[in-house]
Every structure is written in C-alpha cells, then in structure tokens.
Amino acid sequence: MDYVVAITIDNDIIGDPDIECLDEEIRIFVKTRKIFNGRIYAKGKADNSACIKDNFAQERTTKPHMFLKFGTCGMRSLRSVSNPE
C-alpha cells in the first residue's frame, strides 16, 4: 500500500521574480510573504547539489535569491539584440 504525505505551507510569493542577466551569471530574486524556509533549484536539476540553494532557514529572509553561473546547471548565454519596433 502506497502513502502520500502532504504538508500545507502557509507562505506566498509576492509579485514576479526579479531576474538579472549579467555577463557571467544570472541572479534570481524572489519576495515572500513570510520567512522562506525552502529550496530554489534550476529546472530539472533538483538532484544536483551544485544547482540548489536551500540554506534559507539560516538566513531567515523574505527575499530568497540564487545565482547561477553560465556553463553550470544547463545554463548558457545567448546574446541578442532587441528590435525597438
């Protein structure tokens, strides 16, 4: 017999995440209603410790963030020029 345990977490993300694209990395910033005690990871890389940040309990923050360098965690840089039409 299989069992599933579900835990309700009373917290919410406020607004959209802020993303900064720099020359060598991207930075992801999120704002939460309450202190964040979870993990942030690159999509599809939840089992790769180099692609996870989960020490937010120590930081006791409502502004969790994560930096990912290009070339790691499937990240790569693609330069483009936007057309101001």
N, CA, C and O of each residue as an XYZ file, in Angstrom:
340
protein
N       0.846     -1.170      0.000
C       0.000      0.000      0.000
C       0.897      1.241      0.000
O       1.820      1.338      0.809
N       0.628      2.193     -0.909
C       1.397      3.428     -1.001
C       0.710      4.530     -0.212
O      -0.518      4.599     -0.149
N       1.520      5.386      0.386
C       1.003      6.525      1.132
C       1.620      7.803      0.590
O       2.778      7.825      0.176
N       0.837      8.850      0.601
C       1.320     10.170      0.215
C       1.081     11.099      1.390
O      -0.021     11.163      1.934
N       2.119     11.815      1.772
C       2.000     12.784      2.853
C       2.068     14.173      2.236
O       3.006     14.485      1.502
N       1.094     14.993      2.526
C       1.067     16.360      2.010
C       1.158     17.334      3.172
O       0.506     17.161      4.202
N       1.968     18.349      2.993
C       2.130     19.381      4.012
C       1.705     20.711      3.397
O       2.170     21.074      2.317
N       0.834     21.427      4.074
C       0.436     22.750      3.615
C       1.425     23.769      4.165
O       1.700     23.795      5.364
N       1.950     24.600      3.289
C       2.907     25.629      3.695
C       2.213     26.979      3.567
O       1.775     27.361      2.482
N       2.116     27.689      4.672
C       1.425     28.975      4.709
C       2.399     30.096      4.349
O       2.885     30.813      5.223
N       2.679     30.237      3.050
C       3.554     31.292      2.556
C       3.212     31.529      1.092
O       2.689     30.638      0.422
N       3.500     32.707      0.603
C       3.196     33.052     -0.784
C       4.339     33.854     -1.382
O       5.062     34.555     -0.674
N       4.491     33.741     -2.700
C       5.413     34.608     -3.433
C       4.671     35.902     -3.729
O       3.522     35.881     -4.168
N       5.330     37.025     -3.487
C       4.747     38.338     -3.747
C       5.297     38.851     -5.075
O       6.506     39.040     -5.214
N       4.433     39.073     -6.035
C       4.853     39.594     -7.334
C       5.607     38.564     -8.156
O       5.595     37.370     -7.857
N       6.259     39.054     -9.197
C       7.062     38.204    -10.071
C       8.504     38.180     -9.588
O       8.968     39.149     -8.987
N       9.222     37.088     -9.839
C      10.650     37.067     -9.503
C      11.398     38.131    -10.309
O      11.012     38.446    -11.435
N      12.458     38.677     -9.734
C      13.350     39.589    -10.455
C      14.517     38.774    -10.973
O      15.118     37.996    -10.232
N      14.837     38.949    -12.239
C      15.932     38.224    -12.875
C      16.935     39.241    -13.394
O      16.570     40.151    -14.138
N      18.200     39.092    -13.007
C      19.274     39.934    -13.523
C      20.173     39.073    -14.391
O      20.705     38.064    -13.929
N      20.344     39.464    -15.642
C      21.242     38.753    -16.555
C      22.553     39.522    -16.641
O      22.590     40.641    -17.152
N      23.613     38.929    -16.147
C      24.931     39.548    -16.160
C      25.826     38.822    -17.151
O      25.396     37.858    -17.785
N      27.062     39.274    -17.290
C      27.988     38.663    -18.249
C      28.305     37.208    -17.930
O      28.430     36.390    -18.841
N      28.437     36.876    -16.644
C      28.887     35.542    -16.247
C      27.825     34.704    -15.541
O      28.021     33.505    -15.341
N      26.697     35.320    -15.160
C      25.694     34.598    -14.382
C      24.341     35.281    -14.486
O      24.227     36.407    -14.969
N      23.321     34.572    -14.022
C      22.027     35.207    -13.806
C      21.747     35.159    -12.309
O      22.200     34.259    -11.602
N      20.997     36.139    -11.850
C      20.624     36.223    -10.441
C      19.106     36.233    -10.362
O      18.436     36.986    -11.069
N      18.580     35.387     -9.492
C      17.140     35.248     -9.324
C      16.785     35.712     -7.915
O      17.351     35.228     -6.934
N      15.848     36.649     -7.820
C      15.402     37.180     -6.537
C      13.891     36.997     -6.435
O      13.157     37.296     -7.377
N      13.437     36.508     -5.292
C      12.012     36.284     -5.040
C      11.659     36.987     -3.742
O      12.496     37.101     -2.846
N      10.425     37.457     -3.636
C       9.954     38.063     -2.392
C       8.799     37.223     -1.870
O       7.878     36.898     -2.620
N       8.841     36.866     -0.583
C       7.795     36.038      0.014
C       7.094     36.777      1.153
O       7.653     37.690      1.761
N       5.870     36.365      1.424
C       5.066     36.996      2.478
C       5.653     36.737      3.862
O       5.650     37.622      4.718
N       6.148     35.539      4.075
C       6.750     35.165      5.360
C       8.180     34.689      5.121
O       8.605     34.537      3.976
N       8.906     34.458      6.184
C      10.278     33.955      6.070
C      10.280     32.667      5.260
O       9.494     31.753      5.511
N      11.175     32.614      4.285
C      11.259     31.475      3.375
C      12.158     30.403      3.966
O      13.292     30.677      4.359
N      11.644     29.180      4.028
C      12.415     28.046      4.526
C      12.218     26.888      3.550
O      11.555     25.899      3.862
N      12.800     27.029      2.380
C      12.629     26.015      1.346
C      13.874     25.921      0.496
O      14.984     26.169      0.967
N      13.684     25.563     -0.752
C      14.820     25.452     -1.661
C      14.458     26.026     -3.017
O      13.305     25.989     -3.448
N      15.473     26.557     -3.675
C      15.352     27.042     -5.047
C      16.342     26.230     -5.862
O      17.473     26.007     -5.431
N      15.919     25.788     -7.039
C      16.829     24.995     -7.876
C      16.534     25.239     -9.348
O      15.444     25.670     -9.722
N      17.536     24.952    -10.173
C      17.375     25.057    -11.621
C      16.449     23.945    -12.091
O      16.534     22.815    -11.610
N      15.570     24.262    -13.025
C      14.603     23.293    -13.535
C      15.304     22.026    -14.022
O      16.248     22.081    -14.810
N      14.821     20.893    -13.537
C      15.383     19.605    -13.932
C      16.663     19.241    -13.210
O      17.265     18.208    -13.504
N      17.092     20.071    -12.267
C      18.369     19.848    -11.576
C      18.195     19.737    -10.059
O      19.127     20.026     -9.309
N      17.029     19.327     -9.610
C      16.740     19.260     -8.177
C      17.627     18.275     -7.430
O      17.772     18.379     -6.212
N      18.225     17.317     -8.143
C      19.096     16.333     -7.500
C      20.575     16.687     -7.608
O      21.425     15.933     -7.134
N      20.889     17.816     -8.220
C      22.278     18.243     -8.392
C      22.586     19.319     -7.352
O      22.084     20.438     -7.457
N      23.402     18.997     -6.356
C      23.661     19.921     -5.250
C      24.282     21.237     -5.705
O      24.151     22.245     -5.010
N      24.952     21.253     -6.850
C      25.551     22.487     -7.362
C      24.496     23.436     -7.932
O      24.783     24.606     -8.185
N      23.283     22.936     -8.133
C      22.221     23.720     -8.775
C      21.090     24.056     -7.817
O      19.996     24.430     -8.240
N      21.360     23.922     -6.521
C      20.337     24.100     -5.486
C      20.825     25.108     -4.455
O      22.010     25.153     -4.126
N      19.906     25.908     -3.955
C      20.189     26.702     -2.762
C      19.087     26.382     -1.768
O      17.903     26.559     -2.054
N      19.492     25.906     -0.593
C      18.482     25.503      0.390
C      18.859     25.859      1.826
O      18.342     25.249      2.762
N      19.746     26.828      2.020
C      20.140     27.209      3.377
C      19.392     28.454      3.859
O      19.928     29.238      4.642
N      18.165     28.633      3.396
C      17.410     29.833      3.737
C      16.973     29.867      5.198
O      16.728     30.949      5.730
N      16.868     28.728      5.855
C      16.491     28.713      7.270
C      17.519     29.478      8.095
O      17.163     30.149      9.064
N      18.788     29.381      7.718
C      19.849     30.112      8.418
C      19.752     31.613      8.151
O      20.052     32.421      9.030
N      19.339     31.983      6.951
C      19.273     33.394      6.573
C      18.052     34.111      7.145
O      18.075     35.326      7.339
N      16.985     33.356      7.414
C      15.730     33.929      7.924
C      15.315     35.155      7.105
O      15.237     36.267      7.628
N      15.053     34.937      5.827
C      14.773     36.029      4.905
C      13.423     35.884      4.215
O      12.916     34.777      4.035
N      12.856     37.010      3.836
C      11.672     37.028      2.982
C      12.067     37.408      1.552
O      11.206     37.649      0.706
N      13.372     37.457      1.294
C      13.886     37.781     -0.043
C      14.915     36.735     -0.478
O      16.091     37.056     -0.646
N      14.479     35.487     -0.659
C      15.429     34.453     -1.081
C      15.965     34.745     -2.481
O      15.284     35.336     -3.318
N      17.195     34.317     -2.706
C      17.829     34.556     -4.001
C      18.773     33.412     -4.343
O      19.161     32.621     -3.483
N      19.128     33.345     -5.608
C      20.049     32.309     -6.089
C      20.792     32.855     -7.295
O      20.214     33.559     -8.123
N      22.081     32.528     -7.392
C      22.895     32.921     -8.540
C      23.318     31.661     -9.283
O      23.727     30.679     -8.664
N      23.221     31.688    -10.605
C      23.642     30.557    -11.438
C      24.640     31.045    -12.484
O      24.330     31.916    -13.296
N      25.832     30.475    -12.451
C      26.856     30.833    -13.434
C      26.574     30.125    -14.750
O      26.121     28.980    -14.768
N      26.849     30.819    -15.855
C      26.704     30.200    -17.170
C      27.689     29.045    -17.286
O      28.820     29.138    -16.809
N      27.265     27.969    -17.914
C      28.093     26.777    -18.045
C      27.816     25.747    -16.968
O      28.311     24.623    -17.050
N      27.024     26.111    -15.947
C      26.638     25.162    -14.905
C      25.126     24.969    -14.955
O      24.396     25.852    -15.407
N      24.671     23.845    -14.505
C      23.234     23.571    -14.348
C      22.450     23.743    -15.647
O      21.269     24.090    -15.619
N      23.098     23.501    -16.773
C      22.427     23.645    -18.056
C      22.306     25.084    -18.526
O      21.630     25.364    -19.516
N      22.965     26.002    -17.815
C      22.892     27.424    -18.171
C      23.852     27.732    -19.307
O      24.971     27.221    -19.355
N      23.394     28.575    -20.218
C      24.271     29.073    -21.271
C      23.826     30.479    -21.643
O      22.674     30.861    -21.435
N      24.740     31.223    -22.183
C      24.475     32.604    -22.558
C      24.070     32.673    -24.025
O      24.677     32.022    -24.876
N      23.052     33.456    -24.312
C      22.624     33.689    -25.686
C      22.439     35.189    -25.842
O      21.515     35.774    -25.277
N      23.306     35.791    -26.595
C      23.231     37.245    -26.791
C      22.262     37.552    -27.923
O      22.236     36.861    -28.942
N      21.469     38.593    -27.731
C      20.539     39.008    -28.773
C      20.363     40.518    -28.708
O      20.650     41.151    -27.692
N      19.896     41.069    -29.786
C      19.619     42.495    -29.864
C      18.125     42.645    -30.097
O      17.566     42.042    -31.014
N      17.485     43.447    -29.267
C      16.044     43.629    -29.436
C      15.779     44.685    -30.499
O      16.526     45.655    -30.631
N      14.719     44.485    -31.243
C      14.313     45.401    -32.292
C      13.258     46.343    -31.719
O      12.186     45.878    -31.333
N      13.523     47.655    -31.648
C      12.589     48.592    -30.987
C      11.371     48.960    -31.830
O      10.969     50.123    -31.829
N      10.780     48.026    -32.538
C       9.592     48.303    -33.369
C       8.362     48.488    -32.536
O       7.282     48.728    -33.076
